[in-house]
């Protein structure tokens, strides 16, 4: 494993751990994606729901664009290696 691969693995593990901590504490986890428009991201909630949101006012307020379908949720989790909790 190269140094870059090691760093990438450590980063992915840190994100996975942060996700679990946030959701376990009842807080949403923000999923950023290069596939989304500027100022958009996903919020995953402890109940499993994922919403596409728009960040307003320098990320102090979210506007919900829509809630993902269960098929979309599954696809997004698979893409990022996030198991359903």
URCORFEN-V114050 format. One record per pair of residues at least 12 apart in sequence whose C-alpha atoms are under 8 Angstrom apart, sorted by the first residue. I is the first residue (numbers start at 1). J is the second residue. D is the distance in Angstrom with one decimal. If there is no record, write none. Layout:
# URCORFEN-V114050
I & J & D
I & J & D
This chain:
# URCORFEN-V114050
16 & 82 & 7.3
23 & 45 & 6.6
23 & 46 & 4.8
24 & 46 & 7.0
26 & 45 & 7.7
26 & 46 & 5.8
27 & 45 & 6.7
27 & 46 & 6.8
28 & 43 & 6.0
28 & 44 & 5.4
28 & 45 & 4.5
28 & 46 & 6.5
29 & 43 & 5.5
29 & 44 & 5.1
29 & 45 & 6.5
30 & 42 & 5.8
30 & 43 & 4.7
30 & 44 & 6.4
31 & 43 & 6.1
31 & 44 & 7.3
39 & 54 & 5.7
39 & 55 & 5.2
39 & 56 & 7.6
40 & 52 & 7.1
40 & 53 & 5.6
40 & 54 & 4.5
40 & 55 & 6.1
41 & 53 & 5.6
41 & 54 & 6.6
41 & 55 & 7.7
46 & 85 & 7.9
48 & 84 & 7.0
48 & 85 & 7.0
49 & 67 & 7.4
49 & 68 & 7.5
49 & 73 & 7.6
50 & 67 & 6.1
50 & 68 & 5.7
50 & 73 & 6.4
51 & 64 & 6.7
51 & 65 & 7.4
51 & 66 & 5.8
51 & 67 & 4.3
51 & 68 & 5.7
52 & 64 & 6.2
52 & 65 & 5.5
52 & 66 & 5.5
52 & 67 & 6.2
52 & 68 & 7.0
53 & 65 & 5.2
53 & 66 & 7.2
